Amino acid sequence: MSSSTGTNTWRFGIAGVIALMLLALVVMLAVNDDEPEPSPKSAPTASATGCVAGLMDDSTQECLGLVTDSATLAPEIRDAAAKILNLNREVETQSRRYVRVVLLTPLSIAPKPAASAMSLDQIRFSLQGAYVASRRANASSVFGDQNAPAVQLLLVNQGSRQPALDALAPTIVALGDAEHPVVAVVGLGSSFTGTEGMASALALRGIPMVGAVTSATSLNAERYPTFHSVSPSNVDYATALKDLLDKNRATLPRNGIVVYDQNKDPYPLTLTAAFTSVLTGYLKAPAQAFTGGTVGNPAMPNVFSPVVTNLCNAVADDAIKLDMVFFAGRVADFPSLAAALKERTCRNHPLTIMVGATGFQLSPQQVGLLDEANVSVIWASSADAPAWIGKRPGTPVGFADFLRVYKVDEKFPSEDLNDGYTVMYHDAVASAVKAIRMATGRDNVPGAADVQTQFSNLALAHKVAGASGTLSFGGRANGDGRATGKVVVYRQLGRTGPRLPADVPSYLTP
């Protein structure tokens, strides 16, 4: 063998050994790789890059959890959020004793074309109401002894779709410490499946909750023992509509039908059940189903085409003579129903749509569509600030004091009160503060369990002077955790068909 041949053989041998060693290393790494393959999922994660609180909803790319800088929020809601954050800093620097209440609510909206649980306007209104209550609580004795601990109102983004995330409940609890514990969670957004999941997680941790606009009957203290709400339930809304119809037999419609969203969404699901059970005497035809958009894209008008055809058949049927529809669906889907009704063959017969909701707001164009469709809407609502500003009989006693701080001191615009979210979020915070103050002695700082105990004592001389009513949590016969003494008002949109009596009295939840 020549010298060059030996050298080449040696080189090839070394190269082969190296190749075998690299192959073995690759195989060894593959075999010992215990990390699972990442799988796509829409559930929020606890290690989202770029989110201060470390939580992200992967389906919408929204940062969830604690908000400490209003600049991270949409411009439309920054000013209201900044007021709350500034007040929190004042509490921290000026108060020896204070506790923390978490405002858990959507603070962002989903990117288009997806819809969100709350609009930016509704988020702004909610923040304004919560801020006014927090300011009043820390500056006066309106909700209890001012010598009791002050209250910080922490902002926690629930996300536009309000997902139930395993990581969020323990994150909320961890926002407190021994000196400044988290003693309540308020807000809770709208009545979605995720709201129920969060209510379950918080109840398991013993954290009192006060819902603001959560009307789904499935959200109750029997299922979630620490749950409370200043909102009427969907059964309350249905009962209020029955009371209205019973007392105005000569002027309002008599023959109704339920049109319901068949999605497994707590709000329409329980409103359908309430309409069906409470309004039996007014239901003259089988209920009609549609598939709503929930928090995805709103339903299109063609979804309602079969429903509208059946409605016209019921109008023409002498045994039915339909003149009223009980709508159990999301407000986002209603304009599509109105558009479909505009094209119905029986448009010369007016229809009255009955609804139960806190904020049933339509744009001027959508209200005009009602008139073109020969349709009007009567809805039972948890607030009617325009009428209360005018001091209409039945205006809640506590509304004037709320309005003075809201409009005169803070100079928030009156039109922001129209849909009820401001008033209801104010009352949710006010109710939590009242329970906190009752749980506190001169020197101690209450815990969540102490505050929960006091909700049963929010009655008689210790009611909450809310903007939407004088609220009591101690006497509800069914123990659902909702306030009694809550004012339910009646409002109307559209200029056609039977008219709501101008002097119709409000309904009070029992």
ROSE-108845 format. One line per 2 residues: number of its first residue (from 1); their letters; for each residue x, y, z of C-alpha. Coordinates in steps of 0.1 Angstrom, whole numbers, plus 5000, padded with zeros to 4 digits. Example, Ala and Ser with C-alpha at 12.3 -4.5 7.8 and 13.67 -1.06 7.14 Angstrom:
2
1 = as = 5123 4955 5078; 5137 4989 5071
END
This chain:
510
1 = ms = 5000 5000 5000; 5013 5034 4991
3 = ss = 5016 5063 5014; 4989 5083 4998
5 = tg = 4965 5053 4998; 4971 5048 5035
7 = tn = 4965 5084 5043; 4932 5084 5023
9 = tw = 4921 5052 5041; 4928 5068 5074
11 = rf = 4908 5099 5065; 4878 5080 5054
13 = gi = 4879 5059 5085; 4879 5089 5108
15 = ag = 4851 5105 5087; 4831 5073 5091
17 = vi = 4835 5072 5128; 4825 5109 5131
19 = al = 4794 5103 5110; 4784 5073 5131
21 = ml = 4789 5093 5163; 4768 5122 5149
23 = la = 4741 5097 5139; 4741 5081 5173
25 = lv = 4738 5115 5189; 4708 5125 5168
27 = vm = 4691 5092 5176; 4699 5096 5213
29 = la = 4684 5131 5213; 4653 5120 5195
31 = vn = 4648 5091 5219; 4653 5112 5250
33 = dd = 4632 5141 5239; 4605 5141 5266
35 = ep = 4589 5174 5255; 4556 5168 5237
37 = ep = 4550 5183 5203; 4533 5217 5206
39 = sp = 4496 5214 5195; 4475 5243 5183
41 = ks = 4449 5254 5208; 4427 5284 5215
43 = ap = 4429 5283 5252; 4450 5310 5269
45 = ta = 4485 5301 5281; 4505 5311 5311
47 = sa = 4537 5319 5292; 4526 5342 5264
49 = tg = 4554 5363 5250; 4549 5400 5253
51 = cv = 4521 5400 5278; 4530 5418 5311
53 = ag = 4507 5395 5331; 4520 5364 5312
55 = lm = 4485 5354 5299; 4473 5354 5263
57 = dd = 4442 5342 5245; 4459 5324 5216
59 = st = 4427 5326 5195; 4426 5364 5195
61 = qe = 4462 5374 5206; 4448 5394 5235
63 = cl = 4469 5399 5266; 4448 5389 5296
65 = gl = 4452 5395 5334; 4463 5425 5354
67 = vt = 4465 5459 5337; 4489 5484 5353
69 = ds = 4494 5509 5325; 4464 5525 5306
71 = at = 4487 5530 5276; 4484 5493 5268
73 = la = 4446 5497 5263; 4427 5510 5233
75 = pe = 4426 5548 5231; 4388 5549 5236
77 = ir = 4391 5535 5272; 4424 5548 5284
79 = da = 4411 5579 5302; 4386 5560 5323
81 = aa = 4412 5533 5331; 4438 5559 5340
83 = ki = 4414 5574 5365; 4411 5541 5383
85 = ln = 4449 5534 5382; 4456 5569 5396
87 = ln = 4431 5564 5424; 4448 5531 5432
89 = re = 4481 5549 5436; 4465 5574 5459
91 = ve = 4451 5546 5481; 4485 5530 5482
93 = tq = 4504 5561 5492; 4478 5577 5515
95 = sr = 4462 5547 5533; 4478 5526 5560
97 = ry = 4451 5499 5556; 4435 5489 5523
99 = vr = 4421 5458 5506; 4419 5449 5470
101 = vv = 4389 5443 5448; 4394 5430 5413
103 = ll = 4374 5444 5384; 4373 5414 5361
105 = tp = 4358 5425 5328; 4367 5426 5291
107 = ls = 4393 5454 5286; 4400 5446 5249
109 = ia = 4381 5437 5218; 4387 5409 5193
111 = pk = 4402 5417 5159; 4378 5420 5130
113 = pa = 4358 5402 5118; 4351 5384 5151
115 = as = 4327 5400 5175; 4333 5407 5211
117 = am = 4313 5402 5243; 4314 5440 5250
119 = sl = 4320 5469 5227; 4346 5495 5235
121 = dq = 4318 5519 5244; 4304 5495 5269
123 = ir = 4338 5489 5283; 4343 5526 5287
125 = fs = 4309 5530 5304; 4317 5501 5327
127 = lq = 4350 5517 5338; 4334 5550 5344
129 = ga = 4308 5535 5367; 4333 5514 5386
131 = yv = 4356 5545 5390; 4328 5566 5404
133 = as = 4319 5540 5429; 4355 5535 5439
135 = rr = 4360 5572 5443; 4328 5576 5464
137 = an = 4338 5547 5486; 4372 5561 5494
139 = as = 4361 5597 5498; 4329 5593 5519
141 = sv = 4309 5570 5542; 4282 5565 5516
143 = fg = 4289 5527 5515; 4300 5523 5551
145 = dq = 4324 5536 5577; 4351 5557 5561
147 = na = 4375 5547 5588; 4374 5511 5575
149 = pa = 4402 5501 5551; 4404 5519 5518
151 = vq = 4397 5500 5486; 4420 5495 5456
153 = ll = 4402 5485 5424; 4426 5463 5403
155 = lv = 4419 5461 5366; 4420 5426 5352
157 = nq = 4413 5420 5315; 4389 5391 5311
159 = gs = 4393 5391 5273; 4368 5399 5245
161 = rq = 4355 5364 5244; 4357 5359 5282
163 = pa = 4375 5325 5281; 4376 5304 5312
165 = ld = 4413 5300 5318; 4427 5278 5345
167 = al = 4456 5302 5352; 4434 5333 5357
169 = ap = 4417 5325 5390; 4449 5317 5409
171 = ti = 4465 5348 5393; 4437 5369 5407
173 = va = 4441 5354 5442; 4479 5360 5440
175 = lg = 4472 5398 5435; 4466 5401 5472
177 = da = 4489 5395 5502; 4484 5393 5540
179 = eh = 4482 5431 5545; 4462 5438 5514
181 = pv = 4442 5407 5504; 4419 5403 5474
183 = va = 4385 5402 5491; 4361 5403 5461
185 = vv = 4358 5402 5424; 4333 5424 5406
187 = gl = 4321 5428 5370; 4324 5394 5353
189 = gs = 4314 5407 5319; 4284 5392 5301
191 = sf = 4268 5359 5307; 4289 5335 5286
193 = tg = 4301 5300 5292; 4335 5313 5302
195 = te = 4318 5335 5329; 4304 5303 5344
197 = gm = 4338 5287 5344; 4353 5317 5361
199 = as = 4325 5318 5387; 4332 5281 5395
201 = al = 4369 5287 5399; 4365 5317 5421
203 = al = 4338 5301 5442; 4361 5271 5448
205 = rg = 4386 5296 5462; 4361 5313 5484
207 = ip = 4362 5347 5466; 4330 5367 5468
209 = mv = 4318 5379 5433; 4293 5406 5423
211 = ga = 4281 5404 5387; 4271 5437 5371
213 = vt = 4252 5427 5339; 4252 5389 5343
215 = sa = 4215 5380 5339; 4218 5343 5329
217 = ts = 4197 5324 5355; 4224 5297 5355
219 = ln = 4247 5321 5372; 4234 5318 5408
221 = ae = 4245 5312 5444; 4232 5276 5444
223 = ry = 4257 5266 5418; 4284 5291 5428
225 = pt = 4281 5298 5465; 4300 5330 5466
227 = fh = 4282 5345 5436; 4261 5377 5439
229 = sv = 4247 5400 5412; 4231 5435 5410
231 = sp = 4215 5425 5377; 4180 5410 5374
233 = sn = 4180 5374 5363; 4164 5364 5330
235 = vd = 4135 5350 5351; 4131 5385 5366
237 = ya = 4131 5400 5331; 4104 5375 5319
239 = ta = 4083 5382 5351; 4086 5419 5346
241 = lk = 4073 5416 5310; 4045 5394 5322
243 = dl = 4036 5420 5348; 4036 5447 5321
245 = ld = 4014 5427 5298; 3990 5416 5326
247 = kn = 3984 5453 5336; 3980 5466 5301
249 = ra = 3957 5441 5284; 3937 5467 5265
251 = tl = 3967 5484 5248; 3996 5459 5244
253 = pr = 3998 5427 5222; 3983 5394 5234
255 = ng = 3995 5367 5211; 4032 5358 5212
257 = iv = 4059 5334 5201; 4094 5327 5213
259 = vy = 4123 5332 5188; 4154 5318 5203
261 = dq = 4191 5313 5197; 4198 5275 5198
263 = nk = 4235 5279 5207; 4245 5266 5241
265 = dp = 4251 5302 5253; 4239 5308 5289
267 = yp = 4221 5341 5282; 4198 5330 5254
269 = lt = 4195 5295 5268; 4182 5307 5302
271 = lt = 4161 5335 5287; 4144 5310 5264
273 = aa = 4136 5288 5294; 4123 5319 5314
275 = ft = 4101 5330 5285; 4087 5295 5280
277 = sv = 4079 5290 5317; 4068 5325 5328
279 = lt = 4049 5337 5298; 4029 5305 5290
281 = gy = 3996 5324 5288; 4009 5346 5260
283 = lk = 4026 5319 5238; 4002 5309 5210
285 = ap = 4026 5291 5186; 4056 5268 5187
287 = aq = 4089 5284 5194; 4112 5292 5165
289 = af = 4150 5285 5166; 4179 5302 5148
291 = tg = 4216 5298 5151; 4231 5330 5165
293 = gt = 4266 5343 5162; 4273 5345 5200
295 = vg = 4308 5359 5203; 4317 5350 5167
297 = np = 4303 5367 5136; 4267 5379 5140
299 = am = 4240 5360 5124; 4232 5370 5088
301 = pn = 4196 5380 5078; 4192 5347 5058
303 = vf = 4195 5328 5090; 4161 5342 5099
305 = sp = 4143 5336 5066; 4126 5303 5078
307 = vv = 4117 5320 5110; 4101 5350 5093
309 = tn = 4081 5328 5070; 4066 5309 5100
311 = lc = 4059 5342 5117; 4039 5354 5088
313 = na = 4020 5321 5087; 4012 5326 5124
315 = va = 4000 5362 5117; 3976 5349 5090
317 = dd = 3963 5320 5111; 3930 5331 5127
319 = ai = 3936 5308 5156; 3969 5325 5165
321 = kl = 3968 5361 5151; 4004 5366 5161
323 = dm = 4013 5402 5171; 4043 5397 5195
325 = vf = 4077 5380 5195; 4098 5372 5226
327 = fa = 4134 5374 5213; 4158 5353 5233
329 = gr = 4191 5361 5215; 4221 5384 5216
331 = va = 4216 5420 5207; 4244 5416 5181
333 = df = 4220 5393 5161; 4189 5414 5164
335 = ps = 4196 5438 5134; 4197 5408 5111
337 = la = 4163 5397 5124; 4150 5433 5118
339 = aa = 4164 5432 5083; 4147 5399 5076
341 = lk = 4114 5412 5091; 4116 5442 5067
343 = er = 4113 5419 5038; 4085 5397 5052
345 = tc = 4053 5393 5032; 4031 5403 5062
347 = rn = 4048 5436 5068; 4015 5455 5069
349 = hp = 4009 5438 5102; 4029 5454 5130
351 = lt = 4049 5432 5153; 4061 5440 5188
353 = im = 4094 5424 5199; 4098 5418 5236
355 = vg = 4133 5416 5251; 4150 5414 5285
357 = at = 4185 5429 5286; 4207 5455 5303
359 = gf = 4220 5473 5272; 4197 5469 5242
361 = ql = 4212 5497 5222; 4208 5501 5185
363 = sp = 4223 5527 5161; 4201 5554 5146
365 = qq = 4202 5535 5113; 4190 5503 5130
367 = vg = 4162 5522 5148; 4152 5535 5113
369 = ll = 4152 5499 5101; 4126 5490 5128
371 = de = 4103 5516 5114; 4107 5504 5079
373 = an = 4100 5468 5091; 4069 5480 5109
375 = vs = 4084 5466 5141; 4089 5481 5176
377 = vi = 4109 5468 5205; 4098 5469 5242
379 = wa = 4125 5457 5265; 4128 5452 5302
381 = ss = 4160 5468 5313; 4180 5472 5345
383 = ad = 4184 5510 5341; 4169 5540 5324
385 = ap = 4192 5569 5331; 4176 5593 5306
387 = aw = 4143 5590 5325; 4160 5591 5359
389 = ig = 4179 5622 5349; 4145 5638 5343
391 = kr = 4134 5627 5378; 4107 5605 5365
393 = pg = 4085 5589 5393; 4101 5557 5405
395 = tp = 4137 5570 5400; 4159 5551 5425
397 = vg = 4167 5571 5456; 4205 5567 5452
399 = fa = 4206 5578 5416; 4209 5616 5423
401 = df = 4240 5612 5445; 4256 5590 5419
403 = lr = 4248 5615 5391; 4262 5644 5410
405 = vy = 4297 5627 5412; 4294 5613 5377
407 = kv = 4283 5644 5359; 4292 5674 5381
409 = de = 4324 5663 5397; 4339 5641 5370
411 = kf = 4321 5657 5340; 4314 5624 5323
413 = ps = 4288 5629 5295; 4252 5621 5303
415 = ed = 4248 5601 5270; 4273 5575 5283
417 = ln = 4246 5565 5308; 4220 5555 5282
419 = dg = 4226 5517 5280; 4229 5510 5317
421 = yt = 4264 5496 5319; 4277 5526 5339
423 = vm = 4250 5523 5365; 4253 5486 5369
425 = yh = 4291 5485 5372; 4288 5513 5398
427 = da = 4264 5492 5418; 4285 5461 5416
429 = va = 4315 5479 5431; 4293 5497 5457
431 = sa = 4278 5464 5469; 4312 5448 5473
433 = vk = 4325 5479 5493; 4294 5478 5515
435 = ai = 4301 5442 5524; 4338 5450 5530
437 = rm = 4329 5478 5553; 4305 5457 5573
439 = at = 4332 5430 5577; 4357 5454 5592
441 = gr = 4364 5465 5627; 4384 5496 5636
443 = dn = 4418 5479 5633; 4414 5447 5613
445 = vp = 4416 5440 5576; 4389 5416 5565
447 = ga = 4395 5385 5544; 4374 5371 5516
449 = ad = 4355 5348 5539; 4346 5377 5562
451 = vq = 4333 5397 5533; 4313 5367 5520
453 = tq = 4296 5363 5554; 4284 5399 5553
455 = fs = 4265 5396 5520; 4238 5378 5539
457 = nl = 4236 5408 5562; 4231 5434 5534
459 = al = 4194 5438 5543; 4171 5459 5564
461 = ah = 4192 5489 5577; 4223 5478 5558
463 = kv = 4210 5479 5522; 4231 5493 5494
465 = ag = 4222 5528 5482; 4228 5519 5446
467 = as = 4222 5541 5415; 4198 5514 5402
469 = gt = 4179 5508 5434; 4181 5503 5471
471 = ls = 4196 5468 5470; 4194 5440 5495
473 = fg = 4211 5406 5494; 4197 5390 5525
475 = gr = 4161 5382 5516; 4159 5365 5482
477 = an = 4136 5336 5486; 4153 5313 5461
479 = gd = 4188 5321 5474; 4202 5328 5439
481 = gr = 4225 5355 5452; 4208 5384 5433
483 = at = 4198 5417 5448; 4162 5423 5457
485 = gk = 4147 5458 5454; 4163 5461 5420
487 = vv = 4144 5484 5397; 4134 5469 5363
489 = vy = 4122 5496 5338; 4105 5493 5304
491 = rq = 4118 5511 5274; 4107 5512 5237
493 = lg = 4123 5517 5203; 4105 5523 5171
495 = rt = 4075 5544 5162; 4051 5518 5149
497 = gp = 4026 5495 5165; 4012 5495 5201
499 = rl = 4028 5521 5224; 4043 5516 5258
501 = pa = 4022 5536 5283; 4041 5568 5292
503 = dv = 4035 5565 5329; 4041 5528 5332
505 = ps = 4056 5521 5367; 4088 5502 5372
507 = yl = 4090 5466 5384; 4109 5457 5415
509 = tp = 4127 5424 5419; 4113 5404 5449
END
